[in-house]
Amino acid sequence: MEVKKIIAEIDAQIEKLQQARELLSGFAVADSKGPGRPKGTKNASTTKKRKLSPEGRRRIQEAMKRRWAERRKTATKGTATAK
C-alpha cells in the first residue's frame, strides 16, 4: 500500500510542475525577442552626430597640452629622485 501512496504523491507533483511549466512557457513566448531596440525603429536612424566647433576643439587641445606638460614634469621629477 505504501508504494501506491508514493506513486500518487509523485503523480501529484508531476501535475503541479506541468501546470507551472505551462504558465511559464506562455510568458516565455511573449518575451522571446530579447533585449535591445527592435530592428527598424525610427529613433536609431534619425539620431544626428554631434559636431565640435573649432573653438571647442582648440580649448580641448590646449587643455590636453597642459595635462601632458604637467605629466612630463612629474615624470622627470620622479625619475630624478629615484636615482
C-alpha positions as CSV (number, residue, x, y, z in Angstrom):
1,M,0.0,0.0,0.0
2,E,2.8,2.4,0.8
3,V,4.1,2.1,-2.8
4,K,0.7,3.3,-4.2
5,K,0.8,6.3,-1.9
6,I,4.3,7.3,-3.0
7,I,3.3,6.9,-6.7
8,A,0.2,9.1,-6.1
9,E,2.3,11.8,-4.5
10,I,4.8,11.7,-7.4
11,D,1.9,12.0,-9.9
12,A,0.6,15.0,-8.0
13,Q,4.0,16.7,-8.0
14,I,4.3,16.0,-11.8
15,E,0.9,17.6,-12.4
16,K,1.9,20.7,-10.4
17,L,5.2,21.0,-12.3
18,Q,3.4,20.6,-15.6
19,Q,1.0,23.4,-14.7
20,A,3.8,25.7,-13.7
21,R,5.6,24.9,-16.9
22,E,2.6,25.8,-19.0
23,L,2.3,29.1,-17.2
24,L,5.9,29.9,-17.6
25,S,6.1,28.9,-21.3
26,G,3.2,31.3,-22.0
27,F,5.3,34.2,-20.7
28,A,8.5,33.0,-22.4
29,V,6.8,33.1,-25.9
30,A,5.8,36.7,-25.4
31,D,9.3,37.8,-24.3
32,S,11.3,35.7,-26.7
33,K,12.6,38.7,-28.7
34,G,15.3,39.6,-26.2
35,P,16.8,42.8,-25.0
36,G,17.6,45.9,-27.1
37,R,15.8,48.1,-29.5
38,P,13.7,46.4,-32.2
39,K,15.0,46.5,-35.7
40,G,13.7,49.2,-37.9
41,T,12.9,51.7,-35.2
42,K,12.9,55.3,-36.4
43,N,15.0,56.7,-33.5
44,A,18.0,54.7,-34.5
45,S,18.3,56.3,-37.9
46,T,17.3,59.8,-37.0
47,T,20.0,60.5,-34.4
48,K,22.4,63.1,-35.5
49,K,26.1,63.1,-34.9
50,R,27.3,65.9,-32.6
51,K,29.9,68.3,-34.1
52,L,32.5,70.1,-32.2
53,S,33.1,73.8,-33.0
54,P,36.6,74.9,-33.9
55,E,36.7,76.9,-30.6
56,G,35.7,73.9,-28.6
57,R,38.3,71.8,-30.4
58,R,41.0,74.4,-29.6
59,R,40.1,74.5,-25.9
60,I,40.3,70.7,-25.6
61,Q,43.6,70.8,-27.5
62,E,45.1,73.4,-25.1
63,A,43.8,71.5,-22.1
64,M,45.4,68.3,-23.2
65,K,48.7,70.0,-23.9
66,R,48.7,71.4,-20.3
67,R,47.9,68.0,-18.9
68,W,50.7,66.3,-20.8
69,A,53.2,69.0,-19.9
70,E,52.2,68.5,-16.2
71,R,52.6,64.8,-16.5
72,R,56.1,65.2,-18.1
73,K,57.1,67.5,-15.2
74,T,56.1,65.0,-12.6
75,A,57.7,62.1,-14.6
76,T,61.0,63.9,-14.7
77,K,60.9,64.8,-11.0
78,G,60.1,61.2,-10.1
79,T,63.0,59.8,-12.1
80,A,65.5,62.3,-10.7
81,T,64.6,61.5,-7.1
82,A,64.7,57.8,-7.8
83,K,68.4,57.8,-8.8
